[in-house]
Amino acid sequence: MLMLGVIILAVLILYIIYTLLPTFVMRLFSLGVLNRSSVPGKMALTFDDGPDPEYTPQLLDLLAEYQAKATFFVVGEFAEQYPDLVRRMVNEGHEVGTHHYRHLSTWLLTPIDVKRQCYWAGQVVEKITGQAPYYYRPPWGHLNLFSYWTAKPFRMVIWTAILGDWNLGLGSERLLKRLKKHARNGAIICLHDCGKTPGAHPNAPANTLKALKPFLEEYHHRFKFVTIRELDEAGRHEARAKA
């Protein structure tokens, strides 16, 4: 029994070193990830898990209404099913990044598996759009000990705020309050335009759309809603100017 306990403890420690520790350290110190910015007057809305045939077109219509640009971290298998939506994202000036080929956590994958998920998703996007994606967000924001290397050549993006909009019970009013609470210079907001992934409710994106409408109405005069690429490049320019 003692030996079994030692083995279990050793496995647990190794798992923490492989998963929780690098996720905490890399996100806290922005090591190899873009998860914060202070660029004045600009915010980045990002949407994970799509595209979705019901909610993504509505979201694109809403963004167009307020001339807001966004970044979509698409799941490769869904992008394959709905290529016209991915092409529409690009045609309307949005950034398309990757979110693995399947919505699988890096905590449950080997480094080789992560590399394959990134590669397959990137190939799907490039085939559809003719453009190789540059930005990548790991599902759930999970990182592991080898994420810095397995993500290359992509640039990893996390967020300054993730608002729980995959939960239908959150409701649009509470989501709107959270959006307003986190609206600030350089914010990277994580939302979802699809509810087909583990832990999400299929109808939750309806709340996201209901909350975004009044949020954009109120804030599109205060901030310019830009893609991750524009926010990233503006941040680098700002850093060089201060150096």
C-alpha positions in Angstrom: 0.0 0.0 0.0 2.9 2.4 0.8 4.5 1.7 -2.5 1.1 2.4 -4.3 0.8 5.6 -2.4 4.3 6.7 -3.4 3.5 5.9 -7.0 0.3 7.9 -7.0 2.0 10.8 -5.3 4.8 10.8 -7.9 2.3 10.6 -10.8 0.4 13.5 -9.3 3.5 15.6 -8.9 4.6 14.9 -12.5 1.1 15.8 -13.7 1.2 19.1 -11.9 4.7 19.9 -13.3 3.4 19.0 -16.8 0.1 20.9 -16.7 -0.8 23.3 -13.8 2.6 24.7 -13.1 3.5 25.8 -16.7 -0.1 27.2 -17.2 0.2 29.3 -14.1 3.8 30.5 -14.7 3.5 31.2 -18.4 0.2 33.1 -18.0 1.3 35.1 -14.9 4.6 36.3 -16.5 3.3 36.3 -20.2 6.0 33.8 -21.1 5.5 32.9 -24.8 1.9 34.0 -24.7 0.0 37.2 -25.5 -2.5 37.7 -22.7 -2.3 41.4 -21.9 -1.9 44.7 -23.5 -2.2 48.4 -22.6 -2.7 49.9 -26.0 -4.9 52.9 -25.5 -8.3 53.1 -27.2 -8.3 49.6 -28.5 -9.9 46.3 -27.4 -9.9 42.8 -28.9 -13.0 40.6 -29.0 -12.1 37.0 -29.5 -14.4 34.0 -30.2 -13.6 30.4 -29.6 -14.9 27.0 -30.7 -16.7 27.9 -33.9 -17.6 28.2 -36.6 -21.3 27.4 -35.9 -23.9 27.5 -38.7 -26.5 29.2 -36.5 -24.7 31.6 -34.3 -21.5 32.6 -36.3 -23.5 34.3 -39.2 -25.5 36.3 -36.6 -22.3 37.3 -34.9 -20.7 38.4 -38.1 -23.8 40.5 -38.9 -23.6 42.1 -35.5 -19.9 42.9 -35.8 -20.4 44.4 -39.3 -23.2 46.6 -37.9 -20.8 48.3 -35.6 -17.7 48.0 -37.8 -16.0 46.0 -35.1 -13.2 43.6 -36.1 -12.6 40.4 -34.1 -10.5 37.3 -33.9 -11.9 33.8 -34.3 -10.0 30.8 -32.9 -11.7 28.1 -34.9 -11.8 24.3 -34.3 -10.3 22.6 -37.3 -13.1 20.0 -37.7 -15.8 22.6 -37.6 -13.9 24.8 -40.0 -13.9 21.9 -42.4 -17.6 21.5 -42.1 -18.4 25.2 -42.6 -15.6 26.6 -44.9 -17.8 29.4 -46.2 -18.1 30.9 -42.7 -14.3 30.9 -42.4 -13.9 32.6 -45.7 -16.6 35.1 -44.7 -14.6 36.0 -41.6 -11.5 36.8 -43.6 -13.4 38.6 -46.3 -15.0 40.9 -43.7 -11.6 41.8 -42.2 -11.5 39.5 -39.1 -8.5 37.4 -38.0 -8.8 33.6 -38.1 -6.6 31.7 -35.6 -6.6 28.1 -34.6 -7.9 26.2 -31.6 -6.7 22.7 -32.3 -8.2 20.4 -34.9 -10.4 18.9 -32.2 -11.3 20.7 -28.9 -8.9 18.7 -26.8 -7.0 20.0 -23.7 -3.1 20.1 -23.9 -3.3 18.7 -20.4 -4.4 15.4 -21.8 -2.1 15.3 -24.9 1.5 14.5 -25.4 3.7 17.2 -27.0 3.6 15.3 -30.3 -0.2 15.2 -30.1 -0.4 18.9 -29.4 1.9 19.6 -32.4 -0.3 17.5 -34.6 -3.5 19.2 -33.4 -1.9 22.6 -34.2 -0.6 21.5 -37.6 -3.9 19.9 -38.7 -5.9 22.9 -37.7 -3.5 25.3 -39.4 -3.6 23.2 -42.6 -7.4 23.4 -42.6 -7.5 27.2 -42.2 -4.8 27.7 -44.9 -6.6 25.4 -47.3 -9.9 27.3 -46.9 -8.5 30.9 -46.8 -5.2 30.6 -48.7 -3.6 32.2 -45.7 -1.5 30.4 -43.0 -2.9 31.3 -39.6 -0.4 32.9 -37.2 -2.3 33.0 -33.9 -3.3 30.0 -31.8 -5.3 29.6 -28.5 -5.1 26.3 -26.8 -8.5 25.0 -25.7 -9.5 26.3 -22.2 -6.3 28.2 -22.2 -4.5 25.1 -20.9 -0.7 25.0 -21.4 1.8 22.3 -20.6 5.5 22.0 -20.0 6.2 21.9 -23.7 3.7 24.4 -25.0 6.3 27.1 -25.8 7.9 24.7 -28.3 4.9 22.8 -29.6 3.0 25.9 -30.4 5.6 27.1 -32.9 5.4 28.6 -35.5 2.1 30.0 -34.0 1.9 32.9 -31.5 -0.1 31.8 -28.5 -2.9 34.0 -27.3 -4.8 33.7 -24.0 -6.9 36.6 -22.6 -7.3 39.4 -20.1 -10.8 38.2 -19.3 -12.8 35.0 -19.9 -16.4 35.6 -19.1 -18.1 32.2 -18.8 -20.5 32.7 -21.7 -20.5 29.0 -22.4 -22.8 28.6 -19.4 -26.4 29.1 -20.4 -27.4 29.9 -16.8 -25.2 32.9 -16.8 -27.8 34.8 -18.8 -27.3 37.8 -21.1 -27.7 40.5 -18.4 -25.0 39.1 -16.2 -22.7 38.6 -19.2 -23.3 42.2 -20.2 -22.2 43.4 -16.8 -19.0 41.3 -17.0 -18.3 42.7 -20.5 -18.6 46.3 -19.1 -16.5 45.4 -16.1 -13.6 44.3 -18.2 -13.8 46.9 -20.9 -10.5 48.7 -20.8 -7.5 49.7 -22.9 -5.8 46.7 -24.5 -8.4 44.2 -23.2 -8.5 40.7 -24.8 -11.9 39.3 -24.2 -12.6 35.6 -24.6 -16.1 34.7 -25.8 -17.7 31.8 -27.7 -19.7 31.6 -30.9 -20.3 27.8 -30.6 -21.7 25.7 -27.8 -20.8 22.2 -29.2 -17.7 21.6 -27.2 -17.4 19.8 -23.8 -18.8 21.7 -20.9 -20.7 24.2 -23.1 -24.5 24.5 -23.6 -25.5 24.4 -27.3 -27.7 27.5 -26.9 -25.3 29.6 -24.8 -24.1 31.7 -27.8 -27.6 33.2 -28.0 -26.8 34.9 -24.7 -23.5 36.1 -26.0 -25.3 37.8 -29.0 -27.9 39.4 -26.7 -25.2 40.8 -24.5 -22.9 42.0 -27.3 -25.6 44.1 -29.0 -26.0 46.7 -26.2 -22.3 46.4 -25.3 -21.2 47.3 -28.8 -23.9 50.0 -29.0 -22.5 51.7 -25.9 -18.8 51.1 -26.3 -18.1 51.3 -30.0 -17.6 55.1 -29.6 -15.2 54.6 -26.8 -13.0 51.9 -28.2 -11.9 50.6 -31.5 -12.5 46.9 -31.6 -9.6 45.4 -33.4 -8.1 42.0 -34.3 -5.5 40.3 -32.2 -3.0 41.1 -35.0 -3.6 44.8 -34.8 -3.5 44.8 -31.0 -0.3 42.8 -31.0 1.4 44.9 -33.5 0.3 48.1 -31.8 1.6 46.8 -28.5 5.0 45.9 -30.0 5.2 49.4 -31.6 4.4 51.0 -28.2 7.1 48.9 -26.5 9.7 49.9 -29.1 8.8 53.5 -28.7 9.3 53.3 -24.9 12.6 51.4 -25.2 
